[in-house]
Amino acid sequence: MSRPPDALQPVNPQKLRSGLDRIWHATGYSLDGLRAGWRETAFRQEATAAIVLLPLAFWLGQGWVQVALLAGSVLLVMIVELLNTGIETVVDRIGPEWHDLSKRAKDMGSAAVLLSLVLALGIWTAATVQRLGIS
């Protein structure tokens, strides 16, 4: 028995796009994600810190590797925060009732944010100690 042609069509029309049209629409979806992230207090705090820390990375860093580590660690915190928010949003969409697996997913997302913050703090502390010559 053959399948109707509709069965071959992807559920998401984005999958039918290609080239610059796909890039254009993907960019729009990414900007929508950043706007959604901005509605989250933690992401706004991290983005505000990034406005200060990213330029500071160019002063503090001694060489491109340090600058990349400093700036990258700040961006990594923001990336992980967005992923954590995505996990929380999906879990909340499933239902408001308490479930052990939902709690575990949210806790693991939160732990990922914590680890990214610890990493950033370590990188910034080491670079600051080296830059200021503190022994």
N, CA, C and O atoms as a printed pandas DataFrame, in Angstrom:
     atom_number atom_name residue_name chain_id  residue_number  x_coord  y_coord  z_coord
0              1         N          MET        A               1    0.841   -1.173    0.000
1              2        CA          MET        A               1    0.000    0.000    0.000
2              3         C          MET        A               1    0.891    1.242    0.000
3              4         O          MET        A               1    1.802    1.357    0.819
4              5         N          SER        A               2    0.631    2.144   -0.896
5              6        CA          SER        A               2    1.471    3.335   -0.997
6              7         C          SER        A               2    0.952    4.434   -0.072
7              8         O          SER        A               2   -0.234    4.506    0.249
8              9         N          ARG        A               3    1.888    5.282    0.338
9             10        CA          ARG        A               3    1.557    6.386    1.236
10            11         C          ARG        A               3    1.153    7.594    0.408
11            12         O          ARG        A               3    1.673    7.801   -0.688
12            13         N          PRO        A               4    0.238    8.382    0.920
13            14        CA          PRO        A               4   -0.131    9.611    0.199
14            15         C          PRO        A               4    1.031   10.596    0.208
15            16         O          PRO        A               4    1.861   10.559    1.117
16            17         N          PRO        A               5    1.105   11.471   -0.780
17            18        CA          PRO        A               5    2.213   12.441   -0.873
18            19         C          PRO        A               5    2.342   13.326    0.366
19            20         O          PRO        A               5    3.443   13.756    0.708
20            21         N          ASP        A               6    1.225   13.599    1.040
21            22        CA          ASP        A               6    1.295   14.441    2.236
22            23         C          ASP        A               6    2.155   13.817    3.320
23            24         O          ASP        A               6    2.747   14.536    4.124
24            25         N          ALA        A               7    2.236   12.507    3.359
25            26        CA          ALA        A               7    3.019   11.829    4.393
26            27         C          ALA        A               7    4.505   12.100    4.231
27            28         O          ALA        A               7    5.263   11.946    5.189
28            29         N          LEU        A               8    4.938   12.499    3.045
29            30        CA          LEU        A               8    6.346   12.770    2.802
30            31         C          LEU        A               8    6.737   14.200    3.156
31            32         O          LEU        A               8    7.923   14.524    3.217
32            33         N          GLN        A               9    5.751   15.052    3.389
33            34        CA          GLN        A               9    6.033   16.442    3.725
34            35         C          GLN        A               9    6.448   16.557    5.190
35            36         O          GLN        A               9    5.807   15.969    6.061
36            37         N          PRO        A              10    7.525   17.317    5.474
37            38        CA          PRO        A              10    7.929   17.497    6.872
38            39         C          PRO        A              10    6.877   18.290    7.642
39            40         O          PRO        A              10    6.160   19.112    7.073
40            41         N          VAL        A              11    6.800   18.033    8.929
41            42        CA          VAL        A              11    5.852   18.733    9.796
42            43         C          VAL        A              11    6.213   20.210    9.892
43            44         O          VAL        A              11    5.335   21.072    9.946
44            45         N          ASN        A              12    7.510   20.494    9.914
45            46        CA          ASN        A              12    7.999   21.862   10.065
46            47         C          ASN        A              12    8.319   22.440    8.682
47            48         O          ASN        A              12    9.179   21.907    7.981
48            49         N          PRO        A              13    7.641   23.518    8.280
49            50        CA          PRO        A              13    7.925   24.107    6.957
50            51         C          PRO        A              13    9.344   24.655    6.830
51            52         O          PRO        A              13    9.837   24.833    5.716
52            53         N          GLN        A              14   10.005   24.925    7.955
53            54        CA          GLN        A              14   11.389   25.393    7.929
54            55         C          GLN        A              14   12.279   24.375    7.205
55            56         O          GLN        A              14   13.258   24.750    6.560
56            57         N          LYS        A              15   11.941   23.107    7.314
57            58        CA          LYS        A              15   12.752   22.056    6.692
58            59         C          LYS        A              15   12.705   22.125    5.165
59            60         O          LYS        A              15   13.578   21.573    4.496
60            61         N          LEU        A              16   11.707   22.789    4.618
61            62        CA          LEU        A              16   11.599   22.909    3.161
62            63         C          LEU        A              16   12.450   24.050    2.614
63            64         O          LEU        A              16   12.698   24.111    1.409
64            65         N          ARG        A              17   12.899   24.950    3.479
65            66        CA          ARG        A              17   13.698   26.093    3.038
66            67         C          ARG        A              17   15.145   25.679    2.815
67            68         O          ARG        A              17   15.636   24.705    3.386
68            69         N          SER        A              18   15.810   26.456    1.964
69            70        CA          SER        A              18   17.238   26.189    1.745
70            71         C          SER        A              18   17.952   27.504    1.456
71            72         O          SER        A              18   17.327   28.532    1.195
72            73         N          GLY        A              19   19.262   27.440    1.511
73            74        CA          GLY        A              19   20.082   28.598    1.164
74            75         C          GLY        A              19   19.853   29.789    2.068
75            76         O          GLY        A              19   19.660   29.648    3.275
76            77         N          LEU        A              20   19.877   30.974    1.460
77            78        CA          LEU        A              20   19.734   32.213    2.211
78            79         C          LEU        A              20   18.362   32.346    2.868
79            80         O          LEU        A              20   18.242   32.953    3.932
80            81         N          ASP        A              21   17.338   31.788    2.249
81            82        CA          ASP        A              21   15.995   31.839    2.835
82            83         C          ASP        A              21   15.972   31.105    4.169
83            84         O          ASP        A              21   15.370   31.583    5.130
84            85         N          ARG        A              22   16.612   29.966    4.233
85            86        CA          ARG        A              22   16.678   29.203    5.486
86            87         C          ARG        A              22   17.479   29.980    6.541
87            88         O          ARG        A              22   17.071   30.056    7.699
88            89         N          ILE        A              23   18.605   30.550    6.142
89            90        CA          ILE        A              23   19.440   31.326    7.066
90            91         C          ILE        A              23   18.654   32.531    7.585
91            92         O          ILE        A              23   18.701   32.837    8.777
92            93         N          TRP        A              24   17.935   33.213    6.694
93            94        CA          TRP        A              24   17.149   34.382    7.091
94            95         C          TRP        A              24   16.111   34.009    8.154
95            96         O          TRP        A              24   15.998   34.685    9.177
96            97         N          HIS        A              25   15.364   32.946    7.916
97            98        CA          HIS        A              25   14.338   32.529    8.865
98            99         C          HIS        A              25   14.950   31.997   10.160
99           100         O          HIS        A              25   14.426   32.259   11.243
100          101         N          ALA        A              26   16.048   31.257   10.061
101          102        CA          ALA        A              26   16.713   30.751   11.263
102          103         C          ALA        A              26   17.210   31.903   12.135
103          104         O          ALA        A              26   17.138   31.838   13.362
104          105         N          THR        A              27   17.712   32.956   11.491
105          106        CA          THR        A              27   18.155   34.138   12.242
106          107         C          THR        A              27   16.979   34.768   12.980
107          108         O          THR        A              27   17.116   35.177   14.133
108          109         N          GLY        A              28   15.847   34.844   12.334
109          110        CA          GLY        A              28   14.643   35.380   12.976
110          111         C          GLY        A              28   14.246   34.548   14.188
111          112         O          GLY        A              28   13.882   35.100   15.226
112          113         N          TYR        A              29   14.314   33.216   14.065
113          114        CA          TYR        A              29   13.969   32.349   15.190
114          115         C          TYR        A              29   14.967   32.532   16.333
115          116         O          TYR        A              29   14.590   32.515   17.505
116          117         N          SER        A              30   16.229   32.705   15.987
117          118        CA          SER        A              30   17.253   32.929   17.013
118          119         C          SER        A              30   17.013   34.242   17.753
119          120         O          SER        A              30   17.142   34.303   18.976
120          121         N          LEU        A              31   16.666   35.279   17.017
121          122        CA          LEU        A              31   16.366   36.562   17.654
122          123         C          LEU        A              31   15.126   36.453   18.546
123          124         O          LEU        A              31   15.068   37.065   19.613
124          125         N          ASP        A              32   14.134   35.671   18.102
125          126        CA          ASP        A              32   12.968   35.405   18.953
126          127         C          ASP        A              32   13.393   34.725   20.247
127          128         O          ASP        A              32   12.869   35.035   21.317
128          129         N          GLY        A              33   14.335   33.804   20.151
129          130        CA          GLY        A              33   14.843   33.118   21.338
130          131         C          GLY        A              33   15.564   34.056   22.276
131          132         O          GLY        A              33   15.419   33.947   23.493
132          133         N          LEU        A              34   16.348   34.987   21.727
133          134        CA          LEU        A              34   17.026   35.975   22.568
134          135         C          LEU        A              34   16.019   36.901   23.254
135          136         O          LEU        A              34   16.189   37.262   24.419
136          137         N          ARG        A              35   14.965   37.282   22.517
137          138        CA          ARG        A              35   13.927   38.120   23.132
138          139         C          ARG        A              35   13.216   37.357   24.248
139          140         O          ARG        A              35   12.922   37.927   25.299
140          141         N          ALA        A              36   12.943   36.080   24.028
141          142        CA          ALA        A              36   12.309   35.265   25.066
142          143         C          ALA        A              36   13.242   35.126   26.268
143          144         O          ALA        A              36   12.794   35.184   27.413
144          145         N          GLY        A              37   14.531   34.943   26.010
145          146        CA          GLY        A              37   15.504   34.851   27.094
146          147         C          GLY        A              37   15.568   36.138   27.893
147          148         O          GLY        A              37   15.743   36.109   29.111
148          149         N          TRP        A              38   15.426   37.275   27.209
149          150        CA          TRP        A              38   15.503   38.570   27.878
150          151         C          TRP        A              38   14.387   38.725   28.922
151          152         O          TRP        A              38   14.531   39.488   29.877
152          153         N          ARG        A              39   13.283   38.003   28.738
153          154        CA          ARG        A              39   12.187   38.070   29.711
154          155         C          ARG        A              39   12.519   37.317   31.001
155          156         O          ARG        A              39   11.772   37.401   31.975
156          157         N          GLU        A              40   13.626   36.587   31.012
157          158        CA          GLU        A              40   14.054   35.850   32.199
158          159         C          GLU        A              40   15.057   36.698   32.985
159          160         O          GLU        A              40   16.035   37.197   32.427
160          161         N          THR        A              41   14.800   36.851   34.286
161          162        CA          THR        A              41   15.644   37.702   35.135
162          163         C          THR        A              41   17.106   37.267   35.105
163          164         O          THR        A              41   17.996   38.104   34.955
164          165         N          ALA        A              42   17.361   35.975   35.244
165          166        CA          ALA        A              42   18.749   35.494   35.290
166          167         C          ALA        A              42   19.485   35.835   33.995
167          168         O          ALA        A              42   20.641   36.256   34.034
168          169         N          PHE        A              43   18.831   35.660   32.858
169          170        CA          PHE        A              43   19.476   35.966   31.585
170          171         C          PHE        A              43   19.744   37.468   31.468
171          172         O          PHE        A              43   20.803   37.868   30.985
172          173         N          ARG        A              44   18.799   38.298   31.902
173          174        CA          ARG        A              44   19.020   39.749   31.871
174          175         C          ARG        A              44   20.213   40.138   32.736
175          176         O          ARG        A              44   21.012   40.989   32.345
176          177         N          GLN        A              45   20.337   39.521   33.909
177          178        CA          GLN        A              45   21.475   39.815   34.787
178          179         C          GLN        A              45   22.784   39.419   34.116
179          180         O          GLN        A              45   23.762   40.166   34.153
180          181         N          GLU        A              46   22.794   38.245   33.506
181          182        CA          GLU        A              46   24.020   37.773   32.848
182          183         C          GLU        A              46   24.346   38.622   31.617
183          184         O          GLU        A              46   25.516   38.895   31.350
184          185         N          ALA        A              47   23.341   39.033   30.877
185          186        CA          ALA        A              47   23.577   39.885   29.705
186          187         C          ALA        A              47   24.099   41.256   30.127
187          188         O          ALA        A              47   24.972   41.823   29.470
188          189         N          THR        A              48   23.565   41.781   31.218
189          190        CA          THR        A              48   24.038   43.067   31.734
190          191         C          THR        A              48   25.495   42.950   32.183
191          192         O          THR        A              48   26.306   43.836   31.915
192          193         N          ALA        A              49   25.818   41.860   32.862
193          194        CA          ALA        A              49   27.215   41.630   33.252
194          195         C          ALA        A              49   28.103   41.498   32.016
195          196         O          ALA        A              49   29.241   41.965   32.018
196          197         N          ALA        A              50   27.593   40.868   30.969
197          198        CA          ALA        A              50   28.373   40.692   29.740
198          199         C          ALA        A              50   28.702   42.026   29.084
199          200         O          ALA        A              50   29.770   42.179   28.491
200          201         N          ILE        A              51   27.798   42.986   29.185
201          202        CA          ILE        A              51   28.040   44.318   28.604
202          203         C          ILE        A              51   29.287   44.942   29.227
203          204         O          ILE        A              51   30.021   45.672   28.563
204          205         N          VAL        A              52   29.519   44.650   30.503
205          206        CA          VAL        A              52   30.707   45.159   31.193
206          207         C          VAL        A              52   31.898   44.237   30.965
207          208         O          VAL        A              52   33.000   44.703   30.677
208          209         N          LEU        A              53   31.679   42.937   31.093
209          210        CA          LEU        A              53   32.787   41.983   31.079
210          211         C          LEU        A              53   33.412   41.766   29.700
211          212         O          LEU        A              53   34.623   41.567   29.605
212          213         N          LEU        A              54   32.625   41.801   28.647
213          214        CA          LEU        A              54   33.207   41.548   27.322
214          215         C          LEU        A              54   34.250   42.597   26.935
215          216         O          LEU        A              54   35.338   42.222   26.499
216          217         N          PRO        A              55   33.966   43.891   27.075
217          218        CA          PRO        A              55   35.041   44.861   26.798
218          219         C          PRO        A              55   36.205   44.725   27.781
219          220         O          PRO        A              55   37.363   44.895   27.400
220          221         N          LEU        A              56   35.898   44.420   29.043
221          222        CA          LEU        A              56   36.947   44.245   30.050
222          223         C          LEU        A              56   37.878   43.081   29.691
223          224         O          LEU        A              56   39.061   43.102   30.031
224          225         N          ALA        A              57   37.347   42.078   29.011
225          226        CA          ALA        A              57   38.164   40.932   28.601
226          227         C          ALA        A              57   39.320   41.362   27.704
227          228         O          ALA        A              57   40.400   40.772   27.750
228          229         N          PHE        A              58   39.094   42.389   26.889
229          230        CA          PHE        A              58   40.143   42.859   25.987
230          231         C          PHE        A              58   41.236   43.613   26.737
231          232         O          PHE        A              58   42.386   43.630   26.300
232          233         N          TRP        A              59   40.890   44.233   27.855
233          234        CA          TRP        A              59   41.899   44.906   28.673
234          235         C          TRP        A              59   42.631   43.910   29.565
235          236         O          TRP        A              59   43.853   43.965   29.700
236          237         N          LEU        A              60   41.875   43.002   30.171
237          238        CA          LEU        A              60   42.438   42.072   31.137
238          239         C          LEU        A              60   43.269   40.975   30.482
239          240         O          LEU        A              60   44.311   40.575   31.000
240          241         N          GLY        A              61   42.796   40.499   29.346
241          242        CA          GLY        A              61   43.473   39.389   28.680
242          243         C          GLY        A              61   44.833   39.775   28.133
243          244         O          GLY        A              61   44.997   40.836   27.531
244          245         N          GLN        A              62   45.807   38.901   28.350
245          246        CA          GLN        A              62   47.151   39.114   27.813
246          247         C          GLN        A              62   47.341   38.143   26.655
247          248         O          GLN        A              62   47.804   37.017   26.838
248          249         N          GLY        A              63   46.983   38.589   25.484
249          250        CA          GLY        A              63   47.048   37.739   24.293
250          251         C          GLY        A              63   45.655   37.249   23.917
251          252         O          GLY        A              63   44.720   37.287   24.716
252          253         N          TRP        A              64   45.550   36.789   22.681
253          254        CA          TRP        A              64   44.245   36.415   22.155
254          255         C          TRP        A              64   43.658   35.200   22.854
255          256         O          TRP        A              64   42.436   35.082   22.947
256          257         N          VAL        A              65   44.495   34.293   23.348
257          258        CA          VAL        A              65   43.975   33.100   24.020
258          259         C          VAL        A              65   43.251   33.498   25.306
259          260         O          VAL        A              65   42.147   33.024   25.572
260          261         N          GLN        A              66   43.872   34.366   26.099
261          262        CA          GLN        A              66   43.208   34.808   27.327
262          263         C          GLN        A              66   41.938   35.596   27.024
263          264         O          GLN        A              66   40.921   35.407   27.693
264          265         N          VAL        A              67   41.982   36.461   26.043
265          266        CA          VAL        A              67   40.790   37.227   25.676
266          267         C          VAL        A              67   39.671   36.270   25.258
267          268         O          VAL        A              67   38.517   36.442   25.649
268          269         N          ALA        A              68   40.024   35.270   24.465
269          270        CA          ALA        A              68   39.021   34.297   24.018
270          271         C          ALA        A              68   38.451   33.508   25.189
271          272         O          ALA        A              68   37.247   33.253   25.236
272          273         N          LEU        A              69   39.303   33.120   26.137
273          274        CA          LEU        A              69   38.817   32.389   27.311
274          275         C          LEU        A              69   37.912   33.266   28.174
275          276         O          LEU        A              69   36.862   32.816   28.634
276          277         N          LEU        A              70   38.314   34.500   28.390
277          278        CA          LEU        A              70   37.516   35.408   29.206
278          279         C          LEU        A              70   36.161   35.682   28.549
279          280         O          LEU        A              70   35.115   35.521   29.178
280          281         N          ALA        A              71   36.187   36.089   27.299
281          282        CA          ALA        A              71   34.936   36.395   26.594
282          283         C          ALA        A              71   34.103   35.124   26.397
283          284         O          ALA        A              71   32.884   35.142   26.566
284          285         N          GLY        A              72   34.762   34.040   26.045
285          286        CA          GLY        A              72   34.050   32.781   25.827
286          287         C          GLY        A              72   33.362   32.267   27.077
287          288         O          GLY        A              72   32.267   31.711   27.002
288          289         N          SER        A              73   34.000   32.449   28.228
289          290        CA          SER        A              73   33.379   31.978   29.466
290          291         C          SER        A              73   32.123   32.782   29.787
291          292         O          SER        A              73   31.159   32.235   30.322
292          293         N          VAL        A              74   32.127   34.072   29.466
293          294        CA          VAL        A              74   30.937   34.911   29.682
294          295         C          VAL        A              74   29.816   34.471   28.742
295          296         O          VAL        A              74   28.670   34.314   29.161
296          297         N          LEU        A              75   30.155   34.275   27.477
297          298        CA          LEU        A              75   29.148   33.830   26.513
298          299         C          LEU        A              75   28.634   32.434   26.849
299          300         O          LEU        A              75   27.455   32.139   26.654
300          301         N          LEU        A              76   29.516   31.578   27.351
301          302        CA          LEU        A              76   29.102   30.224   27.727
302          303         C          LEU        A              76   28.040   30.260   28.823
303          304         O          LEU        A              76   27.074   29.499   28.770
304          305         N          VAL        A              77   28.206   31.125   29.805
305          306        CA          VAL        A              77   27.199   31.256   30.868
306          307         C          VAL        A              77   25.846   31.626   30.259
307          308         O          VAL        A              77   24.819   31.066   30.641
308          309         N          MET        A              78   25.843   32.556   29.325
309          310        CA          MET        A              78   24.589   32.980   28.697
310          311         C          MET        A              78   23.973   31.862   27.863
311          312         O          MET        A              78   22.755   31.685   27.857
312          313         N          ILE        A              79   24.810   31.115   27.164
313          314        CA          ILE        A              79   24.332   29.986   26.357
314          315         C          ILE        A              79   23.693   28.935   27.253
315          316         O          ILE        A              79   22.593   28.457   26.972
316          317         N          VAL        A              80   24.377   28.577   28.324
317          318        CA          VAL        A              80   23.852   27.552   29.234
318          319         C          VAL        A              80   22.561   28.036   29.890
319          320         O          VAL        A              80   21.640   27.247   30.098
320          321         N          GLU        A              81   22.488   29.315   30.216
321          322        CA          GLU        A              81   21.258   29.867   30.804
322          323         C          GLU        A              81   20.085   29.737   29.834
323          324         O          GLU        A              81   18.980   29.378   30.240
324          325         N          LEU        A              82   20.320   30.029   28.556
325          326        CA          LEU        A              82   19.261   29.875   27.566
326          327         C          LEU        A              82   18.826   28.417   27.441
327          328         O          LEU        A              82   17.631   28.137   27.339
328          329         N          LEU        A              83   19.773   27.493   27.446
329          330        CA          LEU        A              83   19.425   26.073   27.380
330          331         C          LEU        A              83   18.647   25.640   28.619
331          332         O          LEU        A              83   17.684   24.881   28.518
332          333         N          ASN        A              84   19.065   26.123   29.784
333          334        CA          ASN        A              84   18.353   25.813   31.024
334          335         C          ASN        A              84   16.919   26.340   30.965
335          336         O          ASN        A              84   15.981   25.652   31.369
336          337         N          THR        A              85   16.760   27.550   30.467
337          338        CA          THR        A              85   15.424   28.124   30.341
338          339         C          THR        A              85   14.579   27.298   29.373
339          340         O          THR        A              85   13.385   27.099   29.594
340          341         N          GLY        A              86   15.203   26.824   28.311
341          342        CA          GLY        A              86   14.490   25.957   27.368
342          343         C          GLY        A              86   14.017   24.671   28.029
343          344         O          GLY        A              86   12.885   24.238   27.813
344          345         N          ILE        A              87   14.873   24.066   28.826
345          346        CA          ILE        A              87   14.492   22.845   29.547
346          347         C          ILE        A              87   13.326   23.140   30.484
347          348         O          ILE        A              87   12.345   22.398   30.515
348          349         N          GLU        A              88   13.434   24.218   31.242
349          350        CA          GLU        A              88   12.368   24.572   32.183
350          351         C          GLU        A              88   11.058   24.844   31.461
351          352         O          GLU        A              88    9.992   24.467   31.946
352          353         N          THR        A              89   11.129   25.492   30.313
353          354        CA          THR        A              89    9.923   25.796   29.547
354          355         C          THR        A              89    9.245   24.526   29.049
355          356         O          THR        A              89    8.023   24.398   29.126
356          357         N          VAL        A              90   10.030   23.598   28.545
357          358        CA          VAL        A              90    9.459   22.337   28.055
358          359         C          VAL        A              90    8.833   21.547   29.198
359          360         O          VAL        A              90    7.741   20.998   29.053
360          361         N          VAL        A              91    9.523   21.488   30.333
361          362        CA          VAL        A              91    8.985   20.763   31.488
362          363         C          VAL        A              91    7.682   21.421   31.947
363          364         O          VAL        A              91    6.713   20.725   32.249
364          365         N          ASP        A              92    7.650   22.743   32.002
365          366        CA          ASP        A              92    6.434   23.448   32.423
366          367         C          ASP        A              92    5.292   23.244   31.434
367          368         O          ASP        A              92    4.129   23.204   31.833
368          369         N          ARG        A              93    5.612   23.114   30.147
369          370        CA          ARG        A              93    4.576   22.886   29.146
370          371         C          ARG        A              93    3.927   21.523   29.338
371          372         O          ARG        A              93    2.728   21.361   29.107
372          373         N          ILE        A              94    4.717   20.551   29.759
373          374        CA          ILE        A              94    4.187   19.197   29.938
374          375         C          ILE        A              94    3.107   19.177   31.007
375          376         O          ILE        A              94    2.099   18.485   30.864
376          377         N          GLY        A              95    3.316   19.940   32.086
377          378        CA          GLY        A              95    2.292   19.993   33.121
378          379         C          GLY        A              95    2.826   20.580   34.405
379          380         O          GLY        A              95    4.021   20.492   34.689
380          381         N          PRO        A              96    1.936   21.184   35.188
381          382        CA          PRO        A              96    2.364   21.839   36.421
382          383         C          PRO        A              96    2.554   20.887   37.603
383          384         O          PRO        A              96    3.137   21.268   38.618
384          385         N          GLU        A              97    2.075   19.672   37.478
385          386        CA          GLU        A              97    2.177   18.752   38.613
386          387         C          GLU        A              97    3.632   18.351   38.852
387          388         O          GLU        A              97    4.448   18.310   37.932
388          389         N          TRP        A              98    3.929   18.055   40.127
389          390        CA          TRP        A              98    5.275   17.667   40.511
390          391         C          TRP        A              98    5.565   16.261   39.999
391          392         O          TRP        A              98    4.725   15.369   40.109
392          393         N          HIS        A              99    6.746   16.070   39.444
393          394        CA          HIS        A              99    7.192   14.744   39.012
394          395         C          HIS        A              99    8.697   14.676   39.224
395          396         O          HIS        A              99    9.410   15.650   38.979
396          397         N          ASP        A             100    9.172   13.537   39.674
397          398        CA          ASP        A             100   10.596   13.374   39.967
398          399         C          ASP        A             100   11.477   13.636   38.737
399          400         O          ASP        A             100   12.531   14.262   38.846
400          401         N          LEU        A             101   11.042   13.156   37.582
401          402        CA          LEU        A             101   11.848   13.364   36.371
402          403         C          LEU        A             101   11.859   14.832   35.953
403          404         O          LEU        A             101   12.877   15.327   35.467
404          405         N          SER        A             102   10.742   15.532   36.135
405          406        CA          SER        A             102   10.708   16.970   35.836
406          407         C          SER        A             102   11.661   17.724   36.755
407          408         O          SER        A             102   12.410   18.593   36.310
408          409         N          LYS        A             103   11.624   17.382   38.040
409          410        CA          LYS        A             103   12.524   18.015   39.006
410          411         C          LYS        A             103   13.971   17.729   38.638
411          412         O          LYS        A             103   14.812   18.627   38.688
412          413         N          ARG        A             104   14.266   16.496   38.271
413          414        CA          ARG        A             104   15.635   16.133   37.911
414          415         C          ARG        A             104   16.104   16.927   36.696
415          416         O          ARG        A             104   17.235   17.414   36.675
416          417         N          ALA        A             105   15.254   17.060   35.692
417          418        CA          ALA        A             105   15.634   17.816   34.487
418          419         C          ALA        A             105   15.924   19.271   34.837
419          420         O          ALA        A             105   16.922   19.836   34.389
420          421         N          LYS        A             106   15.050   19.875   35.641
421          422        CA          LYS        A             106   15.256   21.274   36.028
422          423         C          LYS        A             106   16.497   21.425   36.901
423          424         O          LYS        A             106   17.258   22.379   36.733
424          425         N          ASP        A             107   16.707   20.501   37.825
425          426        CA          ASP        A             107   17.886   20.567   38.692
426          427         C          ASP        A             107   19.172   20.413   37.897
427          428         O          ASP        A             107   20.165   21.080   38.187
428          429         N          MET        A             108   19.163   19.543   36.899
429          430        CA          MET        A             108   20.366   19.342   36.091
430          431         C          MET        A             108   20.663   20.574   35.235
431          432         O          MET        A             108   21.824   20.933   35.041
432          433         N          GLY        A             109   19.625   21.213   34.728
433          434        CA          GLY        A             109   19.821   22.456   33.994
434          435         C          GLY        A             109   20.405   23.533   34.892
435          436         O          GLY        A             109   21.303   24.272   34.489
436          437         N          SER        A             110   19.887   23.615   36.113
437          438        CA          SER        A             110   20.397   24.587   37.073
438          439         C          SER        A             110   21.850   24.286   37.437
439          440         O          SER        A             110   22.665   25.198   37.573
440          441         N          ALA        A             111   22.164   23.010   37.591
441          442        CA          ALA        A             111   23.543   22.621   37.901
442          443         C          ALA        A             111   24.485   22.989   36.753
443          444         O          ALA        A             111   25.626   23.385   36.988
444          445         N          ALA        A             112   24.014   22.859   35.523
445          446        CA          ALA        A             112   24.835   23.241   34.365
446          447         C          ALA        A             112   25.145   24.739   34.399
447          448         O          ALA        A             112   26.265   25.150   34.098
448          449         N          VAL        A             113   24.156   25.550   34.765
449          450        CA          VAL        A             113   24.387   26.993   34.888
450          451         C          VAL        A             113   25.420   27.251   35.986
451          452         O          VAL        A             113   26.347   28.040   35.803
452          453         N          LEU        A             114   25.252   26.584   37.122
453          454        CA          LEU        A             114   26.196   26.759   38.230
454          455         C          LEU        A             114   27.620   26.410   37.800
455          456         O          LEU        A             114   28.553   27.159   38.088
456          457         N          LEU        A             115   27.793   25.289   37.120
457          458        CA          LEU        A             115   29.135   24.887   36.678
458          459         C          LEU        A             115   29.716   25.885   35.678
459          460         O          LEU        A             115   30.917   26.156   35.705
460          461         N          SER        A             116   28.882   26.431   34.800
461          462        CA          SER        A             116   29.398   27.425   33.846
462          463         C          SER        A             116   29.820   28.699   34.575
463          464         O          SER        A             116   30.794   29.344   34.187
464          465         N          LEU        A             117   29.093   29.062   35.626
465          466        CA          LEU        A             117   29.476   30.228   36.435
466          467         C          LEU        A             117   30.780   29.976   37.190
467          468         O          LEU        A             117   31.629   30.863   37.273
468          469         N          VAL        A             118   30.942   28.772   37.739
469          470        CA          VAL        A             118   32.186   28.423   38.441
470          471         C          VAL        A             118   33.358   28.471   37.468
471          472         O          VAL        A             118   34.424   28.987   37.805
472          473         N          LEU        A             119   33.168   27.941   36.276
473          474        CA          LEU        A             119   34.221   27.981   35.254
474          475         C          LEU        A             119   34.584   29.424   34.913
475          476         O          LEU        A             119   35.763   29.776   34.876
476          477         N          ALA        A             120   33.580   30.254   34.666
477          478        CA          ALA        A             120   33.842   31.663   34.331
478          479         C          ALA        A             120   34.565   32.364   35.474
479          480         O          ALA        A             120   35.516   33.111   35.245
480          481         N          LEU        A             121   34.121   32.128   36.691
481          482        CA          LEU        A             121   34.756   32.752   37.850
482          483         C          LEU        A             121   36.217   32.327   37.965
483          484         O          LEU        A             121   37.083   33.149   38.263
484          485         N          GLY        A             122   36.487   31.054   37.731
485          486        CA          GLY        A             122   37.869   30.563   37.783
486          487         C          GLY        A             122   38.744   31.203   36.722
487          488         O          GLY        A             122   39.873   31.604   37.007
488          489         N          ILE        A             123   38.239   31.301   35.511
489          490        CA          ILE        A             123   39.007   31.907   34.415
490          491         C          ILE        A             123   39.269   33.381   34.705
491          492         O          ILE        A             123   40.390   33.859   34.530
492          493         N          TRP        A             124   38.241   34.103   35.146
493          494        CA          TRP        A             124   38.386   35.537   35.430
494          495         C          TRP        A             124   39.299   35.771   36.623
495          496         O          TRP        A             124   40.075   36.727   36.629
496          497         N          THR        A             125   39.218   34.916   37.627
497          498        CA          THR        A             125   40.102   35.065   38.795
498          499         C          THR        A             125   41.557   34.844   38.391
499          500         O          THR        A             125   42.430   35.630   38.760
500          501         N          ALA        A             126   41.819   33.788   37.643
501          502        CA          ALA        A             126   43.187   33.488   37.219
502          503         C          ALA        A             126   43.769   34.605   36.352
503          504         O          ALA        A             126   44.926   34.989   36.522
504          505         N          ALA        A             127   42.963   35.125   35.422
505          506        CA          ALA        A             127   43.439   36.195   34.542
506          507         C          ALA        A             127   43.683   37.480   35.332
507          508         O          ALA        A             127   44.639   38.204   35.056
508          509         N          THR        A             128   42.829   37.764   36.308
509          510        CA          THR        A             128   42.988   38.964   37.120
510          511         C          THR        A             128   44.249   38.873   37.987
511          512         O          THR        A             128   45.012   39.832   38.103
512          513         N          VAL        A             129   44.445   37.708   38.588
513          514        CA          VAL        A             129   45.653   37.496   39.417
514          515         C          VAL        A             129   46.899   37.675   38.569
515          516         O          VAL        A             129   47.856   38.318   39.001
516          517         N          GLN        A             130   46.900   37.110   37.364
517          518        CA          GLN        A             130   48.070   37.217   36.495
518          519         C          GLN        A             130   48.280   38.669   36.034
519          520         O          GLN        A             130   49.407   39.164   36.031
520          521         N          ARG        A             131   47.207   39.337   35.650
521          522        CA          ARG        A             131   47.293   40.711   35.131
522          523         C          ARG        A             131   47.787   41.688   36.202
523          524         O          ARG        A             131   48.595   42.574   35.923
524          525         N          LEU        A             132   47.289   41.511   37.431
525          526        CA          LEU        A             132   47.661   42.426   38.516
526          527         C          LEU        A             132   48.921   41.997   39.248
527          528         O          LEU        A             132   49.390   42.697   40.146
528          529         N          GLY        A             133   49.468   40.856   38.873
529          530        CA          GLY        A             133   50.712   40.385   39.474
530          531         C          GLY        A             133   50.565   40.008   40.941
531          532         O          GLY        A             133   51.509   40.131   41.721
532          533         N          ILE        A             134   49.379   39.551   41.309
533          534        CA          ILE        A             134   49.144   39.147   42.698
534          535         C          ILE        A             134   49.708   37.749   42.895
535          536         O          ILE        A             134   49.448   36.850   42.096
536          537         N          SER        A             135   50.479   37.567   43.957
537          538        CA          SER        A             135   51.075   36.256   44.208
538          539         C          SER        A             135   50.349   35.506   45.267
539          540         O          SER        A             135   50.726   34.382   45.597
